[in-house]
């Protein structure tokens, strides 16, 4: 486990070697920080590097993933979304082909269109009771998905 803060995470990512790495991030995560993280993740050309991102000790700005914050980050294998996130935006994890699990915090109330589409390694998702809306094609082409738990609080899908 590599412990880092929002400021230093890009340097940590740039210096990773082969293998699976868990990066635990603390501090406040702003949208701009997510963009820097995405760019660092997308620079990883080595398919032997896999990353578990753990934001459980971080605090987020209300929106994660507008316009595909982690779109096409093929090295991501799991993500624990930071508490304080209320909207999992459109295309947030679209095309993250190695993503096997995502933990959605109870602060999330809405999941955007295509948020998890084309995550072909994703096997199961539990949506917390706080979510009331799930966008269109959220799970499109998630070919390994065997279970999605949708609570009664969801009043709109699509």
C-alpha positions, 0 to 999 in steps of 0.5 A: 500500500502506497499512502499519498495525498492529493498533491503527490499522487501524480508523482507516485503514479509516474514512478510505479513499476510492474505489479499491482499497486494499491494507492491510498489517497488522503486529503481533499480531492478537487475536480482538477486533481482528478484530471491530473490523476487521469492524465498520469494513469493514461500515461501508463503504457505498461500493461503489467502495471495495475492500480487499486485507487483507494480514496476512503480517507479523502474528501471529494468535491461533490462531482466525480467524473464529469466528462469521463474523469477516469475514462479509458484508464485501463490500469485501474482494477478497483476504485473506492470513490471518495466520501462527499461525492454526490454525482458519479458523472457521465462516462466516469469509468467508461472503458476502464477494461481492467476495473473489477470493482468500484465502491460507491459511497453513501454520499452519491445520489446520482449516477450519470449516463455511461458511468461504468459502460465498457468496464468489461472486467467489472463483476458486481456492483452494489448501489447504495440506498442514497442513489435515486437516479441511474443514467442510461447505458450505465452498465452497457457492455459490462460483459463480466457483470453478474450482479447489480444490486439496485435499492428501492431508493432508485426512482429513475433509470435512464 
